Structures are given as C-alpha cells and as structure tokens.
Amino acid sequence: MINPFKPIFTFVADDGENIHMDVEALRDWCLRTSPEVFNIPLKYELAATFIPENVITLDRVRELSKRKDLSPIIMAKDGTITNGAPNCMLVDGHHRFFLACLRKQTYIPGHLLEEAEWKPFQLHNLPSITRDQLRRSPLLKRNY
C-alpha cells in the first residue's frame, strides 16, 4: 500500500491518461547517479499556470528564495516529439522553476531524463483522477 503522505507526482494528459511517479525515489536516484545537468529554457507561460492550478504555494517559493544553492529540477521525456523537440513533464522542481521565472532567468539547471530512466519510478494501479481533482488535491510540503 502506498503511504498517503508520500509525495507522488501525477500528470493528467489531455486525453485523461494519468502518469504517477514516486518522486522522492526518483529524486534520490538522481542524487545517487548524478545524471547530466542541462540548462533548461524557462517557459514563463507554464509558470504562470502554477498558482491557479494549485501546483505551488508562495510560502514555499519564499522559503526557497532564501537559499543559496538549489538542486536541479527533474524533467522527464514522455517519448513524443512536437516541432522537432521532445515533449517533457516537469516532475520535480515546480517551486524552483517558478522562482527562476520570478528572478527573470533564461534557464534553470535540470536533469532531462529519458523514459528508460524514469519509468522504473512510475506507479501503477492507482486510481485515475481528473485535472480538476488534481487541482483540488492538497500539496505536500517536502523537506528539501
């Protein structure tokens, strides 16, 4: 059984398909294996959706803004391509992404994981939820 207080990344696609990941285990894997860090271009239009979509809290952004060093975000390629570029999910680092936009940065350091790297952390047999249910879900505070 999955701990209800364990942070799980959930992505709800346009067609309603859900992707759930054990984000803490994925983050730990990144810390242990040190996959390459890229300068990932920021998308300000994406960050602008984070507050109305209940993706971040401003308290956490303020807390992170006081730190000197922030760990790289984690992006996961979903195996599809649009306009010649891979489609990716921001799996870990929404608050850091938002903070980088507030700071008017152009790029943010991040891991860009291939499917083979993140798929082992995908969780199966969880109930599917809608985007509206996801939006109404509480955010769990992390200690990193």
N, C-alpha and C positions, 0 to 999 in steps of 0.2 A: 504494500500500500504506500502511496506517495504522501509524504508529510505535507499537510495543507499550508504550512508556514514556510515551505521551501520555495525559493524564487523559481518560477517557471516562466520561460519566455514563450509567449503564444502569439502566433501570427495568423490572422484570418485573411485569406486571399479573397479576391473579388468574387470568385465562384463559391465562397463559403468554406473551402477546404481549410482545415486547421493544421498548423505545424506547431508542436510543443517541444521545447528543449529544456534539459536540465542545465540551466545557465551557470550555476555555480560550478558544476563538474566541468563544463566547457571552459570556463574561466581558469579553473585550476589546471586544466590540461595546457592551456596557453602559457600559463606561468611556468609550468614544468618543461615544456618542449620549446618554448620561445620561437614560434613561427615568425616569419619575416614581418616586419612592421613597414607599412606603406604610408605615404602621405595621401590621405583620402580626401577628395574635394568635399567641402561642405555644401549642403543643399539647404539654403535658408527657407525655402518654401516647405520643406519637410519639417524643419524645426518649428515653424510657425503652427504646425498642427499638434504639437506635443501637449500643450496646455488644454486646448478644447477637447482633445481626445483622451485626456486623463493618463497620459504616458509618463509625465514627470510631475514633481512638486517643486515649487520655487524655493521651499525651505532647503531641500537637498541641493539645488543649484547654488544657493548662497553658501551652504556648508562647503561644497567643493571649490567654490571661488576663493576660499581662504588657503587652500593647499598649494604648495609649490609644484609638486610632481603628481601628475595624474596618469594612470595606466592607459595603455592604448584601448580604443574601442574594439569591438569584435563585430565584423561584418561576415555574413555567410552567403556565398553564391548559391542561387537556387537552381542552377543548371540551365537557365534560359537566357536568351540574349535579346536585347532591344536596341535598335540603331547601332549595332556593332559592339555594344558594351554589355558585360554580364549584369544581369539583374541580381540584386543583393538585398538581404534583410539585415537591418541593424539589430543585432541580437543582444549586445551588451554595451552600454555606454550612452544611453539616451540623454542623461543629465549632462555628461561631458560634451556630447555633441551640441546640445543646446547652449551650454556655457561658451563653447568655442564660437558659436554664432554671435552670441552677445558681445564677445570680445572682438568681433569682426575679423576673425581669422579666415584664411582662404582654405586651409587644410587642417586635418586633425590626424594624429598618428593612430593607426589602427591595423589590426590583423585582418586580412582578407582571406577567409577560409574556403577551401574547395569543399564540394559535397562530401567527399570521402573523409574529410577531417571533422566535419560537424555532425554527419549522420549518426555516428555512434552515440551521440548525446540526445538524439531525438527520442521523445517519449511517445509510446503508442498506447492505445486503448483508454485514452482519456476522453471524457465526454466532449463532443463538439459544442462550440459556443458561437454566437453571432458577434459581429463587430460591436453591436450595441451592448451585449452582455460583457464583452471585454472592456469596453469603455466604462462601464459601471463597476467593474471589479476594483477592489482596493489595491493600492500599491504597497509592496512590502519594502521596508527600509533595509538596506544592506549595510554591512559594517566594513565596506572597503571604499 
